[in-house]
Amino acid sequence: MKELKLALLGFGNAGRAFARLLLDKEAEIEARYDTRVIVTAIATHSRGNLVDPRGIDLAAALTELSEKGHFAKSVSGTTMDIVTGADYDVLVEMTPLQILTGQPAIDHIKGAFRRRKHVVTANKGPIAWAYDQLAQMAQEQGVFFFYETTVMDGTPVFNLAELTLKMARVTEISGILNTTTNYILEELAAGKPYDKIIATGRKLGFIEADAAMDIEGYDAAAKLTALLNVLMDAHMTPDRVDRTGIENITVADIEAAAKQDCCIKLVCRGAMENGQVVATVKPTLVPRGDLLATIDSTSSVVSLTTDLMGKLSVVEHAPLIEQTAYGIFGDVLRVLDGIHG
Ligand SMILES: NC(=O)c1ccc[n+]([C@@H]2O[C@H](COP(=O)([O-])OP(=O)(O)OC[C@H]3O[C@@H](n4cnc5c(N)ncnc54)[C@H](OP(=O)(O)O)[C@@H]3O)[C@@H](O)[C@H]2O)c1
């Protein structure tokens, strides 16, 4: 039986959910691909690193982290040491998003490409800040580079366009891409006070400890940029998005919208105007009957307008961490398909 070796950079919510899915599907992968997918390295920021070229016992690693919070037999060295030195075929980039730079994830990915390793990233920073350069490096090195999880978790968006909308040109992308702001706006409309919404959202895990990057529209701008770079060759970075967050939206604004039978949503849009892609993220009045008005709480939607297939929309309904894991898993399967194909 063949082997595919993965190095996991980051072993937090996404990394652990992905590890659980790999364990669940181990037998099915082996049967379908005649390949054992093993994890040969795990890097974290504060819990230590594991390295074993014969394959880490993933179930034991998960148990150890949940019981002790760190790896007892940690290998010393930096994350970059793992990128440049460990024995793996696919680097899986799952470190936290640095929304204003995309680093150090961009350097992790470049390091893997230099060694002719495939890369799967759940981290959108590199796609928003350095997509052109990374895609070119992957092509030059003859390796796969997949990033489905970076926008709407495992929901097929990039794959939808690339694999099923052959030769259709995307001319406009729009949608609701940030669930934190969607949740806050909906709770405000339901009459709840802002402080209580934030406290409850944090308790339920919908809102990060530092929600400013969501509330001020930076996260939505990064996701929109990633979509525009890949699907519309926009060659842009998130700082070129005309961005307004929801921080100044008041209950009075929401009530005024309701009087017009509308709601307020943080809408992302990118389209060709005068030969270049123009991108905006801003609070927008949406009529109640519109698809966007039905996207509630932690759900999200993206609409692609194309020349050959008109406009089509994909909705992700209230995802859990398992949908993030599936996005990463699906990309690893694409690597397997590519290697076997
Ligand atoms: N969670 C989701 O639903 C979701 C959905 C789509 C995309 N993503 C993306 O997936 C990535 C991971 O998300 P997450 O929710 O798993 O985050 P998380 O729970 O905060 O976990 C991040 C992991 O990365 C580790 N880490 C931090 N800096 C590192 C470094 N320089 N080198 C190596 N490891 C490092 C952390 O180490 P410690 O354990 O020591 O802190 C932790 O294990 C992010 O880029 C996120 O935007 C997440």
The ligand as a Gaussian input file, in Angstrom:
#p B3LYP/6-31G(d) Opt

LIG

0 1
 N      -12.296000      27.236000      12.939000
 C      -12.936000      27.298000      11.795000
 O      -14.126000      26.974000      11.708000
 C      -12.224000      27.712000      10.542000
 C      -12.937000      27.757000       9.343000
 C      -12.255000      28.091000       8.143000
 C      -10.911000      28.410000       8.199000
 N      -10.254000      28.397000       9.408000
 C       -8.837000      28.753000       9.439000
 O       -8.087000      27.650000       9.897000
 C       -6.951000      28.093000      10.649000
 C       -6.984000      27.431000      12.017000
 O       -8.172000      27.776000      12.691000
 P       -8.497000      27.177000      14.134000
 O       -9.909000      27.526000      14.412000
 O       -8.044000      25.774000      14.220000
 O       -7.545000      28.088000      15.042000
 P       -7.075000      27.773000      16.547000
 O       -8.081000      26.885000      17.225000
 O       -6.727000      29.074000      17.155000
 O       -5.741000      26.893000      16.359000
 C       -4.582000      27.427000      15.783000
 C       -3.457000      26.425000      15.958000
 O       -2.289000      26.949000      15.352000
 C       -1.218000      26.933000      16.309000
 N       -0.256000      27.990000      15.978000
 C       -0.314000      29.308000      16.208000
 N        0.754000      29.930000      15.675000
 C        1.516000      28.957000      15.132000
 C        2.756000      28.920000      14.457000
 N        3.426000      30.049000      14.200000
 N        3.230000      27.736000      14.046000
 C        2.563000      26.576000      14.285000
 N        1.389000      26.546000      14.905000
 C        0.875000      27.714000      15.323000
 C       -1.876000      27.062000      17.635000
 O       -1.002000      26.600000      18.648000
 P       -1.457000      26.537000      20.176000
 O       -2.351000      25.322000      20.246000
 O       -0.197000      26.356000      20.918000
 O       -2.169000      27.812000      20.453000
 C       -3.095000      26.143000      17.414000
 O       -2.712000      24.789000      17.538000
 C       -7.052000      29.628000      10.714000
 O       -6.254000      30.209000       9.725000
 C       -8.537000      29.889000      10.430000
 O       -8.757000      31.160000       9.860000
 C      -10.868000      28.042000      10.567000

